[in-house]
């Protein structure tokens, strides 16, 4: 970036700061996704993006960054991927939305079900929340039960009331709605069975990410499958993140445990808006026309099957399968994780800057002198990364990264860790924060 030789204390983003003020004047929160808010970044160091290509983005101040966690994990092939761009461009010239289904919808469904063969049917939408909420509605209709059991160890499932009511940002959601959502701990079959027994014949579904920052304990997912069968509830895998990053067929394809329903998004469109609800025919068909039961209003979206987004999804799936993208993501992530851990250890902060997660889905924790998660130390760390040309709210890789990108990132991390060591020695990160600490997304007050 243009300021790579400049100390972070001199690093400024005047145009981004002005653009952020304009955003806040018109858009609540200054962004259309809370995780993209400027409160997630050091004060006055939240770059506003001009454009991106491959693994790099440029801000409106002219700085270039190596980007991680691209599009909140959605742009896994890198920005403006040629194969995806060409597929989208081809459909744009043919029209994007019609009064009847396009043949592209047939082709996209066939491609998806070939890639995720554990599902019988699929329905596309534009965002993950629509898909997960449709899964919940379908499970309630199929079982006649009111309660939803969510994995309490996973951070996000939907913007809709059944989930958001369980978070600290529950304003505006009736308690009666929230009371119908209960939680179970990941990896603990005994606790989950106790929950299902306590609410016997009341739980419509178990919904969880099949894997997260740790691998599933041996036999856990199969055990959960058996529990769902025994208690007559629907097993839903939220594969928004694990889809493609764990395997082309998601975590269910990797671990060999088949859910009743699953939801996909994020990487599916490489940044374009497309998500999917997939699952067993007898369940999915309840939202269709070829059954004799009461109809379920499953998913009905004006823009859910826009041809260019479905074309993007087909191009993404073809690229993953033909080019071994998932394996590349793991290789890149392993190289990055090893480099960051070595750099942190060399600077004496190996117990404080901690890399976690599957190689294709890395995050980092910033711990204080007592080993506790610290937003203050995260602020210091992010500030130094930004000044070094690394935009990294996480260390989630895209396949567009190369070895030079990883090496530069590790060098910048080493410099950040040197400052981190100084702050630990002082038992006070404040002099290196440059302002207020970054904030957690879910909090009751602004």
C-alpha positions as a Markdown table, in Angstrom:
| # | Residue | x | y | z |
|---|---|---|---|---|
| 1 | Unk | 0.0 | 0.0 | 0.0 |
| 2 | Unk | 1.1 | 3.6 | -0.4 |
| 3 | Unk | 2.0 | 4.0 | 3.3 |
| 4 | Unk | 3.8 | 0.7 | 3.9 |
| 5 | Unk | 7.0 | 2.4 | 5.2 |
| 6 | Unk | 5.1 | 4.8 | 7.4 |
| 7 | Unk | 4.6 | 4.2 | 11.1 |
| 8 | Unk | 1.0 | 3.4 | 12.0 |
| 9 | Unk | 0.7 | 6.5 | 14.2 |
| 10 | Unk | 1.0 | 8.5 | 11.0 |
| 11 | Unk | -1.4 | 6.3 | 9.0 |
| 12 | Unk | -4.5 | 8.3 | 8.2 |
| 13 | Unk | -7.6 | 7.7 | 6.0 |
| 14 | Unk | -9.1 | 11.2 | 5.5 |
| 15 | Unk | -11.3 | 10.3 | 2.5 |
| 16 | Unk | -12.6 | 7.1 | 4.2 |
| 17 | Unk | -13.4 | 9.1 | 7.3 |
| 18 | Unk | -15.5 | 11.6 | 5.2 |
| 19 | Unk | -17.2 | 8.7 | 3.4 |
| 20 | Unk | -18.0 | 7.1 | 6.8 |
| 21 | Unk | -19.6 | 10.3 | 7.9 |
| 22 | Unk | -21.8 | 10.3 | 4.8 |
| 23 | Unk | -22.7 | 6.6 | 5.3 |
| 24 | Unk | -23.8 | 7.3 | 8.9 |
| 25 | Unk | -25.9 | 10.3 | 7.8 |
| 26 | Unk | -28.1 | 8.1 | 5.6 |
| 27 | Unk | -27.6 | 4.5 | 6.6 |
| 28 | Unk | -28.3 | 3.3 | 10.1 |
| 29 | Unk | -25.1 | 1.9 | 11.5 |
| 30 | Unk | -23.1 | 3.3 | 8.5 |
| 31 | Unk | -23.2 | -0.2 | 6.8 |
| 32 | Unk | -25.7 | -2.7 | 5.5 |
| 33 | Unk | -24.2 | -5.5 | 7.7 |
| 34 | Unk | -23.3 | -4.9 | 11.3 |
| 35 | Unk | -20.1 | -6.9 | 11.0 |
| 36 | Unk | -18.9 | -4.3 | 8.4 |
| 37 | Unk | -19.5 | -1.3 | 10.7 |
| 38 | Unk | -16.7 | 1.2 | 11.4 |
| 39 | Unk | -17.1 | 0.3 | 15.1 |
| 40 | Unk | -15.4 | -3.0 | 14.2 |
| 41 | Unk | -12.2 | -1.1 | 13.4 |
| 42 | Unk | -9.9 | 1.3 | 15.2 |
| 43 | Unk | -11.1 | 4.8 | 15.5 |
| 44 | Unk | -10.9 | 6.7 | 12.1 |
| 45 | Unk | -9.2 | 3.7 | 10.5 |
| 46 | Unk | -12.2 | 2.0 | 8.9 |
| 47 | Unk | -11.3 | 2.0 | 5.2 |
| 48 | Unk | -14.1 | 2.5 | 2.7 |
| 49 | Unk | -13.5 | 0.3 | -0.3 |
| 50 | Unk | -13.2 | 1.6 | -3.9 |
| 51 | Unk | -12.7 | -1.7 | -5.7 |
| 52 | Unk | -11.1 | -5.1 | -5.4 |
| 53 | Unk | -9.4 | -7.6 | -7.6 |
| 54 | Unk | -8.2 | -11.1 | -6.6 |
| 55 | Unk | -7.0 | -11.0 | -3.0 |
| 56 | Unk | -6.5 | -7.2 | -2.9 |
| 57 | Unk | -8.8 | -4.3 | -2.3 |
| 58 | Unk | -8.2 | -0.5 | -2.6 |
| 59 | Unk | -9.8 | 2.1 | -0.4 |
| 60 | Unk | -11.0 | 5.6 | -1.5 |
| 61 | Unk | -7.7 | 7.0 | -0.1 |
| 62 | Unk | -5.7 | 5.0 | -2.6 |
| 63 | Unk | -4.3 | 2.4 | -0.3 |
| 64 | Unk | -4.0 | -1.2 | -1.3 |
| 65 | Unk | -4.6 | -4.0 | 1.2 |
| 66 | Unk | -4.3 | -7.8 | 1.2 |
| 67 | Unk | -7.8 | -8.7 | 2.3 |
| 68 | Unk | -8.9 | -11.6 | 4.5 |
| 69 | Unk | -12.5 | -12.7 | 5.3 |
| 70 | Unk | -13.5 | -11.2 | 2.0 |
| 71 | Unk | -17.1 | -10.2 | 1.9 |
| 72 | Unk | -17.7 | -11.9 | 5.3 |
| 73 | Unk | -16.4 | -15.2 | 3.8 |
| 74 | Unk | -18.4 | -14.9 | 0.6 |
| 75 | Unk | -15.7 | -14.1 | -1.9 |
| 76 | Unk | -13.7 | -17.3 | -1.6 |
| 77 | Unk | -12.3 | -17.2 | -5.2 |
| 78 | Unk | -11.2 | -13.6 | -5.0 |
| 79 | Unk | -12.8 | -10.5 | -6.3 |
| 80 | Unk | -13.8 | -10.2 | -9.9 |
| 81 | Unk | -12.9 | -13.8 | -10.6 |
| 82 | Unk | -12.8 | -14.1 | -14.4 |
| 83 | Unk | -14.9 | -17.3 | -14.7 |
| 84 | Unk | -17.6 | -15.9 | -12.5 |
| 85 | Unk | -17.6 | -12.5 | -14.1 |
| 86 | Unk | -18.0 | -14.0 | -17.6 |
| 87 | Unk | -20.9 | -16.2 | -16.5 |
| 88 | Unk | -22.6 | -13.2 | -15.0 |
| 89 | Unk | -22.0 | -11.0 | -18.0 |
| 90 | Unk | -23.4 | -13.6 | -20.3 |
| 91 | Unk | -26.7 | -13.8 | -18.5 |
| 92 | Unk | -27.0 | -10.0 | -18.1 |
| 93 | Unk | -27.2 | -9.7 | -21.8 |
| 94 | Unk | -30.1 | -12.2 | -21.8 |
| 95 | Unk | -32.3 | -10.6 | -19.1 |
| 96 | Unk | -32.2 | -11.3 | -15.4 |
| 97 | Unk | -35.8 | -11.8 | -14.2 |
| 98 | Unk | -38.9 | -13.1 | -15.9 |
| 99 | Unk | -42.6 | -13.8 | -15.1 |
| 100 | Unk | -41.9 | -17.5 | -15.4 |
| 101 | Unk | -38.9 | -19.6 | -14.3 |
| 102 | Unk | -35.8 | -19.4 | -16.5 |
| 103 | Unk | -34.1 | -22.5 | -17.9 |
| 104 | Unk | -31.1 | -21.3 | -15.8 |
| 105 | Unk | -33.1 | -22.3 | -12.7 |
| 106 | Unk | -33.2 | -25.9 | -13.9 |
| 107 | Unk | -29.5 | -25.9 | -14.7 |
| 108 | Unk | -28.6 | -24.3 | -11.4 |
| 109 | Unk | -30.6 | -26.8 | -9.4 |
| 110 | Unk | -29.1 | -29.7 | -11.3 |
| 111 | Unk | -25.6 | -28.4 | -10.7 |
| 112 | Unk | -26.2 | -27.8 | -7.0 |
| 113 | Unk | -27.7 | -31.2 | -6.4 |
| 114 | Unk | -24.8 | -32.8 | -8.3 |
| 115 | Unk | -22.4 | -31.0 | -6.0 |
| 116 | Unk | -24.4 | -31.7 | -2.8 |
| 117 | Unk | -25.7 | -35.2 | -3.6 |
| 118 | Unk | -27.0 | -35.7 | 0.0 |
| 119 | Unk | -29.9 | -33.4 | -0.9 |
| 120 | Unk | -32.9 | -34.3 | -3.0 |
| 121 | Unk | -34.4 | -30.9 | -3.7 |
| 122 | Unk | -33.2 | -27.3 | -3.5 |
| 123 | Unk | -34.7 | -23.8 | -3.5 |
| 124 | Unk | -32.7 | -20.7 | -4.0 |
| 125 | Unk | -33.0 | -17.3 | -2.3 |
| 126 | Unk | -30.9 | -14.2 | -1.9 |
| 127 | Unk | -29.6 | -14.4 | 1.7 |
| 128 | Unk | -28.8 | -16.9 | 4.4 |
| 129 | Unk | -31.5 | -15.7 | 6.8 |
| 130 | Unk | -34.3 | -16.4 | 4.4 |
| 131 | Unk | -33.0 | -20.0 | 4.0 |
| 132 | Unk | -32.5 | -20.7 | 7.7 |
| 133 | Unk | -35.9 | -19.3 | 8.6 |
| 134 | Unk | -37.5 | -21.3 | 5.8 |
| 135 | Unk | -35.9 | -24.4 | 7.3 |
| 136 | Unk | -37.4 | -23.6 | 10.7 |
| 137 | Unk | -40.8 | -22.9 | 9.3 |
| 138 | Unk | -40.7 | -26.2 | 7.3 |
| 139 | Unk | -39.6 | -28.1 | 10.4 |
| 140 | Unk | -42.4 | -26.7 | 12.5 |
| 141 | Unk | -45.0 | -27.5 | 9.8 |
| 142 | Unk | -43.7 | -31.1 | 9.4 |
| 143 | Unk | -43.6 | -31.9 | 13.1 |
| 144 | Unk | -46.4 | -29.7 | 14.4 |
| 145 | Unk | -44.1 | -28.5 | 17.1 |
| 146 | Unk | -43.4 | -24.9 | 18.2 |
| 147 | Unk | -39.9 | -24.9 | 19.6 |
| 148 | Unk | -36.6 | -24.4 | 17.8 |
| 149 | Unk | -33.3 | -25.6 | 19.4 |
| 150 | Unk | -30.3 | -23.7 | 18.3 |
| 151 | Unk | -26.6 | -24.4 | 19.0 |
| 152 | Unk | -25.7 | -21.8 | 21.6 |
| 153 | Unk | -22.0 | -22.0 | 20.8 |
| 154 | Unk | -22.5 | -20.7 | 17.3 |
| 155 | Unk | -22.7 | -16.9 | 16.8 |
| 156 | Unk | -25.3 | -16.3 | 14.1 |
| 157 | Unk | -28.2 | -18.1 | 12.3 |
| 158 | Unk | -30.7 | -15.4 | 11.0 |
| 159 | Unk | -31.8 | -11.8 | 11.2 |
| 160 | Unk | -35.3 | -13.0 | 11.9 |
| 161 | Unk | -37.0 | -12.9 | 15.3 |
| 162 | Unk | -36.7 | -16.6 | 16.2 |
| 163 | Unk | -32.9 | -16.1 | 16.5 |
| 164 | Unk | -32.2 | -12.4 | 17.0 |
| 165 | Unk | -34.5 | -12.5 | 20.1 |
| 166 | Unk | -31.9 | -14.6 | 21.8 |
| 167 | Unk | -29.1 | -12.1 | 21.3 |
| 168 | Unk | -28.3 | -8.9 | 23.3 |
| 169 | Unk | -29.8 | -7.0 | 20.4 |
| 170 | Unk | -33.4 | -8.2 | 21.1 |
| 171 | Unk | -35.1 | -4.9 | 21.1 |
| 172 | Unk | -38.5 | -5.0 | 19.3 |
| 173 | Unk | -38.9 | -8.7 | 19.5 |
| 174 | Unk | -41.8 | -10.1 | 21.7 |
| 175 | Unk | -40.8 | -12.3 | 24.6 |
| 176 | Unk | -43.3 | -14.9 | 23.5 |
| 177 | Unk | -41.3 | -15.4 | 20.3 |
| 178 | Unk | -38.0 | -15.6 | 22.1 |
| 179 | Unk | -39.3 | -18.2 | 24.6 |
| 180 | Unk | -39.9 | -20.6 | 21.7 |
| 181 | Unk | -36.1 | -20.8 | 21.0 |
| 182 | Unk | -34.0 | -22.9 | 23.3 |
| 183 | Unk | -30.3 | -23.7 | 23.0 |
| 184 | Unk | -28.0 | -26.7 | 23.3 |
| 185 | Unk | -24.2 | -26.8 | 23.6 |
| 186 | Unk | -22.0 | -28.0 | 20.7 |
| 187 | Unk | -20.4 | -31.4 | 21.2 |
| 188 | Unk | -22.5 | -32.5 | 24.2 |
| 189 | Unk | -25.0 | -35.2 | 23.3 |
| 190 | Unk | -26.0 | -35.8 | 26.9 |
| 191 | Unk | -27.0 | -32.1 | 27.4 |
| 192 | Unk | -28.9 | -32.1 | 24.0 |
| 193 | Unk | -30.8 | -35.3 | 25.0 |
| 194 | Unk | -31.7 | -33.7 | 28.3 |
| 195 | Unk | -33.1 | -30.7 | 26.5 |
| 196 | Unk | -35.1 | -32.8 | 24.1 |
| 197 | Unk | -36.5 | -34.8 | 27.0 |
| 198 | Unk | -37.3 | -31.7 | 29.0 |
| 199 | Unk | -39.3 | -30.3 | 26.0 |
| 200 | Unk | -40.5 | -33.7 | 24.9 |
| 201 | Unk | -42.6 | -33.5 | 21.7 |
| 202 | Unk | -42.1 | -29.7 | 21.6 |
| 203 | Unk | -38.9 | -29.3 | 19.6 |
| 204 | Unk | -39.4 | -29.0 | 15.9 |
| 205 | Unk | -35.7 | -29.0 | 14.9 |
| 206 | Unk | -32.1 | -28.9 | 16.0 |
| 207 | Unk | -30.2 | -26.3 | 14.0 |
| 208 | Unk | -26.4 | -25.9 | 14.1 |
| 209 | Unk | -23.2 | -25.3 | 12.1 |
| 210 | Unk | -21.9 | -28.8 | 11.7 |
| 211 | Unk | -18.4 | -27.6 | 12.5 |
| 212 | Unk | -16.8 | -24.4 | 13.7 |
| 213 | Unk | -13.5 | -23.3 | 15.1 |
| 214 | Unk | -12.9 | -26.9 | 16.4 |
| 215 | Unk | -13.6 | -30.2 | 14.8 |
| 216 | Unk | -16.7 | -32.2 | 15.8 |
| 217 | Unk | -15.9 | -34.7 | 18.6 |
| 218 | Unk | -15.7 | -38.2 | 17.2 |
| 219 | Unk | -19.2 | -39.6 | 16.7 |
| 220 | Unk | -20.9 | -36.3 | 17.6 |
| 221 | Unk | -22.7 | -35.5 | 14.4 |
| 222 | Unk | -23.8 | -39.1 | 13.9 |
| 223 | Unk | -25.0 | -39.1 | 17.5 |
| 224 | Unk | -27.0 | -35.9 | 16.9 |
| 225 | Unk | -28.5 | -37.5 | 13.8 |
| 226 | Unk | -29.6 | -40.5 | 16.0 |
| 227 | Unk | -31.0 | -38.1 | 18.7 |
| 228 | Unk | -33.1 | -36.2 | 16.1 |
| 229 | Unk | -34.5 | -39.5 | 14.8 |
| 230 | Unk | -35.3 | -40.8 | 18.2 |
| 231 | Unk | -37.1 | -37.6 | 19.3 |
| 232 | Unk | -38.8 | -37.0 | 16.0 |
| 233 | Unk | -37.3 | -33.6 | 15.2 |
| 234 | Unk | -35.7 | -32.3 | 12.1 |
| 235 | Unk | -31.9 | -32.0 | 11.9 |
| 236 | Unk | -30.8 | -28.8 | 10.1 |
| 237 | Unk | -27.2 | -28.1 | 9.2 |
| 238 | Unk | -26.4 | -24.4 | 8.6 |
| 239 | Unk | -23.6 | -24.7 | 6.0 |
| 240 | Unk | -23.4 | -21.0 | 5.2 |
| 241 | Unk | -19.7 | -21.1 | 6.3 |
| 242 | Unk | -18.8 | -24.8 | 6.0 |
| 243 | Unk | -20.3 | -25.1 | 2.5 |
| 244 | Unk | -17.4 | -25.3 | 0.0 |
| 245 | Unk | -14.8 | -24.3 | 2.7 |
| 246 | Unk | -15.0 | -27.8 | 4.3 |
| 247 | Unk | -15.7 | -29.6 | 1.0 |
| 248 | Unk | -17.6 | -28.9 | -2.2 |
| 249 | Unk | -20.5 | -30.8 | -0.6 |
| 250 | Unk | -20.1 | -29.0 | 2.7 |
| 251 | Unk | -19.4 | -30.5 | 6.1 |
| 252 | Unk | -22.1 | -33.1 | 5.5 |
| 253 | Unk | -20.0 | -34.3 | 2.5 |
| 254 | Unk | -16.8 | -34.3 | 4.5 |
| 255 | Unk | -18.1 | -36.0 | 7.7 |
| 256 | Unk | -20.7 | -38.3 | 6.0 |
| 257 | Unk | -23.6 | -37.4 | 8.2 |
| 258 | Unk | -26.8 | -36.4 | 6.3 |
| 259 | Unk | -29.1 | -33.7 | 7.8 |
| 260 | Unk | -32.8 | -33.5 | 6.9 |
| 261 | Unk | -32.3 | -29.9 | 5.7 |
| 262 | Unk | -29.3 | -27.8 | 5.1 |
| 263 | Unk | -28.7 | -24.2 | 4.1 |
| 264 | Unk | -25.9 | -22.7 | 1.9 |
| 265 | Unk | -24.8 | -19.2 | 1.0 |
| 266 | Unk | -21.7 | -17.0 | 1.3 |
| 267 | Unk | -19.2 | -18.8 | -1.0 |
| 268 | Unk | -22.0 | -20.0 | -3.3 |
| 269 | Unk | -22.1 | -16.9 | -5.4 |
| 270 | Unk | -18.5 | -15.5 | -4.8 |
| 271 | Unk | -20.0 | -12.3 | -3.5 |
| 272 | Unk | -23.2 | -12.3 | -5.5 |
| 273 | Unk | -26.5 | -12.7 | -3.7 |
| 274 | Unk | -27.6 | -16.3 | -3.7 |
| 275 | Unk | -28.4 | -18.8 | -1.0 |
| 276 | Unk | -30.0 | -22.2 | -0.9 |
| 277 | Unk | -32.2 | -24.4 | 1.2 |
| 278 | Unk | -31.8 | -28.1 | 0.4 |
| 279 | Unk | -32.9 | -31.3 | 1.8 |
| 280 | Unk | -35.1 | -34.4 | 1.8 |
| 281 | Unk | -37.8 | -34.6 | -0.8 |
| 282 | Unk | -40.6 | -35.4 | 1.5 |
| 283 | Unk | -39.9 | -32.3 | 3.6 |
| 284 | Unk | -39.0 | -29.9 | 0.7 |
| 285 | Unk | -42.1 | -30.9 | -1.3 |
| 286 | Unk | -44.3 | -29.5 | 1.5 |
| 287 | Unk | -43.5 | -26.1 | 0.0 |
| 288 | Unk | -44.4 | -27.4 | -3.4 |
| 289 | Unk | -47.5 | -28.5 | -5.4 |
| 290 | Unk | -47.1 | -32.3 | -5.5 |
| 291 | Unk | -48.4 | -33.3 | -2.1 |
| 292 | Unk | -51.8 | -33.7 | -0.4 |
| 293 | Unk | -51.0 | -32.0 | 2.9 |
| 294 | Unk | -51.4 | -28.4 | 4.1 |
| 295 | Unk | -49.2 | -26.1 | 2.1 |
| 296 | Unk | -46.1 | -24.4 | 3.6 |
| 297 | Unk | -45.2 | -20.9 | 2.4 |
| 298 | Unk | -41.6 | -22.0 | 2.1 |
| 299 | Unk | -39.6 | -19.4 | 0.0 |
| 300 | Unk | -41.1 | -17.0 | -2.5 |
| 301 | Unk | -38.8 | -14.2 | -3.5 |
| 302 | Unk | -39.1 | -11.9 | -6.5 |
| 303 | Unk | -35.3 | -11.9 | -6.9 |
| 304 | Unk | -34.4 | -15.3 | -5.6 |
| 305 | Unk | -33.7 | -16.8 | -9.0 |
| 306 | Unk | -32.1 | -13.9 | -10.8 |
| 307 | Unk | -30.3 | -15.5 | -13.7 |
| 308 | Unk | -26.9 | -13.8 | -13.2 |
| 309 | Unk | -26.7 | -14.9 | -9.6 |
| 310 | Unk | -27.5 | -18.5 | -10.4 |
| 311 | Unk | -25.0 | -18.4 | -13.3 |
| 312 | Unk | -22.4 | -17.1 | -10.7 |
| 313 | Unk | -23.3 | -20.0 | -8.4 |
| 314 | Unk | -22.9 | -22.5 | -11.2 |
| 315 | Unk | -19.5 | -21.0 | -12.2 |
| 316 | Unk | -18.4 | -21.1 | -8.5 |
| 317 | Unk | -19.3 | -24.8 | -8.2 |
| 318 | Unk | -17.6 | -25.8 | -11.4 |
| 319 | Unk | -14.5 | -23.9 | -10.4 |
| 320 | Unk | -14.3 | -25.5 | -7.0 |
| 321 | Unk | -14.7 | -29.0 | -8.4 |
| 322 | Unk | -12.5 | -28.7 | -11.4 |
| 323 | Unk | -9.7 | -26.7 | -9.8 |
| 324 | Unk | -9.6 | -28.2 | -6.3 |
| 325 | Unk | -10.3 | -24.9 | -4.6 |
| 326 | Unk | -11.1 | -26.3 | -1.2 |
| 327 | Unk | -7.7 | -28.0 | -1.1 |
| 328 | Unk | -6.0 | -24.8 | -2.1 |
| 329 | Unk | -7.8 | -22.9 | 0.7 |
| 330 | Unk | -6.6 | -25.4 | 3.2 |
| 331 | Unk | -3.0 | -25.2 | 1.9 |
| 332 | Unk | -3.0 | -21.4 | 2.0 |
| 333 | Unk | -4.5 | -21.4 | 5.5 |
| 334 | Unk | -2.0 | -23.8 | 6.8 |
| 335 | Unk | 0.9 | -21.7 | 5.5 |
| 336 | Unk | -0.7 | -18.6 | 7.0 |
| 337 | Unk | -1.5 | -20.1 | 10.4 |
| 338 | Unk | 2.1 | -21.5 | 10.7 |
| 339 | Unk | 3.6 | -18.2 | 9.8 |
| 340 | Unk | 1.5 | -16.2 | 12.2 |
| 341 | Unk | 2.1 | -18.6 | 15.1 |
| 342 | Unk | 5.8 | -18.5 | 14.5 |
| 343 | Unk | 5.9 | -14.7 | 14.3 |
| 344 | Unk | 3.8 | -14.4 | 17.5 |
| 345 | Unk | 6.1 | -16.9 | 19.3 |
| 346 | Unk | 9.3 | -15.1 | 18.1 |
| 347 | Unk | 8.0 | -11.8 | 19.5 |
| 348 | Unk | 7.0 | -13.4 | 22.8 |
| 349 | Unk | 3.2 | -13.2 | 22.3 |
| 350 | Unk | 2.4 | -16.7 | 21.2 |
| 351 | Unk | 0.0 | -17.1 | 24.1 |
| 352 | Unk | -1.7 | -13.8 | 23.4 |
| 353 | Unk | -2.2 | -13.7 | 19.6 |
| 354 | Unk | -3.9 | -17.0 | 18.9 |
| 355 | Unk | -4.9 | -18.5 | 15.6 |
| 356 | Unk | -7.9 | -20.8 | 15.7 |
| 357 | Unk | -10.1 | -22.8 | 13.4 |
| 358 | Unk | -9.9 | -25.0 | 10.3 |
| 359 | Unk | -7.2 | -23.9 | 7.9 |
| 360 | Unk | -9.8 | -22.8 | 5.4 |
| 361 | Unk | -11.6 | -20.7 | 8.0 |
| 362 | Unk | -9.1 | -19.1 | 10.4 |
| 363 | Unk | -9.9 | -16.6 | 13.0 |
| 364 | Unk | -7.6 | -15.0 | 15.6 |
| 365 | Unk | -8.0 | -14.2 | 19.3 |
| 366 | Unk | -6.3 | -11.3 | 21.0 |
| 367 | Unk | -5.7 | -12.0 | 24.7 |
| 368 | Unk | -4.6 | -9.6 | 27.5 |
| 369 | Unk | -1.8 | -10.1 | 30.0 |
| 370 | Unk | -4.2 | -12.4 | 32.0 |
| 371 | Unk | -5.1 | -14.5 | 29.0 |
| 372 | Unk | -8.6 | -13.0 | 28.6 |
| 373 | Unk | -10.1 | -11.9 | 25.3 |
| 374 | Unk | -9.5 | -8.2 | 24.9 |
| 375 | Unk | -11.0 | -5.7 | 22.5 |
| 376 | Unk | -8.3 | -3.2 | 23.5 |
| 377 | Unk | -5.5 | -5.5 | 22.3 |
| 378 | Unk | -7.6 | -6.4 | 19.2 |
| 379 | Unk | -7.7 | -2.7 | 18.4 |
| 380 | Unk | -3.9 | -2.4 | 18.7 |
| 381 | Unk | -3.4 | -5.4 | 16.5 |
| 382 | Unk | -5.8 | -4.3 | 13.8 |
| 383 | Unk | -4.3 | -0.8 | 13.8 |
| 384 | Unk | -0.9 | -2.2 | 13.0 |
| 385 | Unk | -2.2 | -4.6 | 10.4 |
| 386 | Unk | -4.0 | -1.8 | 8.6 |
| 387 | Unk | -0.9 | 0.4 | 8.5 |
| 388 | Unk | 1.0 | -2.5 | 7.0 |
| 389 | Unk | -1.5 | -3.1 | 4.2 |
| 390 | Unk | -3.4 | -6.0 | 5.7 |
| 391 | Unk | -7.2 | -5.8 | 6.1 |
| 392 | Unk | -7.9 | -8.7 | 8.4 |
| 393 | Unk | -10.9 | -8.8 | 10.7 |
| 394 | Unk | -10.2 | -12.6 | 10.5 |
| 395 | Unk | -7.6 | -14.7 | 8.8 |
| 396 | Unk | -10.1 | -16.4 | 6.5 |
| 397 | Unk | -8.3 | -17.0 | 3.2 |
| 398 | Unk | -9.4 | -16.7 | -0.5 |
| 399 | Unk | -8.0 | -18.9 | -3.2 |
| 400 | Unk | -6.7 | -15.7 | -4.9 |
| 401 | Unk | -3.9 | -15.3 | -2.3 |
| 402 | Unk | -0.4 | -16.3 | -3.3 |
| 403 | Unk | 2.7 | -17.1 | -1.3 |
| 404 | Unk | 3.9 | -13.5 | -1.5 |
| 405 | Unk | 0.7 | -12.3 | 0.0 |
| 406 | Unk | 1.0 | -14.7 | 2.9 |
| 407 | Unk | 4.7 | -13.8 | 3.4 |
| 408 | Unk | 3.9 | -10.1 | 3.5 |
| 409 | Unk | 1.0 | -10.8 | 6.0 |
| 410 | Unk | 3.3 | -12.7 | 8.3 |
| 411 | Unk | 5.9 | -9.9 | 8.2 |
| 412 | Unk | 3.2 | -7.3 | 9.1 |
| 413 | Unk | 1.9 | -9.6 | 11.9 |
| 414 | Unk | 5.5 | -9.8 | 13.3 |
| 415 | Unk | 5.7 | -6.0 | 13.4 |
| 416 | Unk | 2.3 | -5.9 | 15.1 |
| 417 | Unk | 3.3 | -8.5 | 17.6 |
| 418 | Unk | 6.4 | -6.4 | 18.5 |
| 419 | Unk | 4.1 | -3.6 | 19.5 |
| 420 | Unk | 1.8 | -6.1 | 21.2 |
| 421 | Unk | 4.8 | -7.2 | 23.4 |
| 422 | Unk | 5.4 | -3.6 | 24.4 |
| 423 | Unk | 1.8 | -3.2 | 25.5 |
| 424 | Unk | 1.9 | -6.4 | 27.5 |
| 425 | Unk | 5.0 | -5.3 | 29.2 |
| 426 | Unk | 3.3 | -2.0 | 30.1 |
| 427 | Unk | 0.1 | -3.9 | 31.0 |
| 428 | Unk | -1.7 | -1.2 | 29.1 |
| 429 | Unk | -2.5 | -1.1 | 25.4 |
| 430 | Unk | -4.0 | 2.4 | 25.5 |
| 431 | Unk | -1.0 | 4.3 | 24.1 |
| 432 | Unk | -1.0 | 2.1 | 21.0 |
| 433 | Unk | -4.8 | 2.0 | 20.4 |
| 434 | Unk | -5.2 | 5.5 | 18.8 |
| 435 | Unk | -8.7 | 5.9 | 20.3 |
| 436 | Unk | -11.6 | 3.9 | 21.5 |
| 437 | Unk | -11.6 | 0.1 | 21.4 |
| 438 | Unk | -13.3 | -1.9 | 18.6 |
| 439 | Unk | -16.7 | -3.1 | 19.7 |
| 440 | Unk | -18.4 | -6.5 | 19.6 |
| 441 | Unk | -21.2 | -6.8 | 17.0 |
| 442 | Unk | -23.9 | -8.0 | 19.4 |
| 443 | Unk | -24.4 | -5.5 | 22.3 |
| 444 | Unk | -27.5 | -4.0 | 23.8 |
| 445 | Unk | -26.4 | -0.3 | 23.6 |
| 446 | Unk | -24.6 | 1.5 | 20.8 |
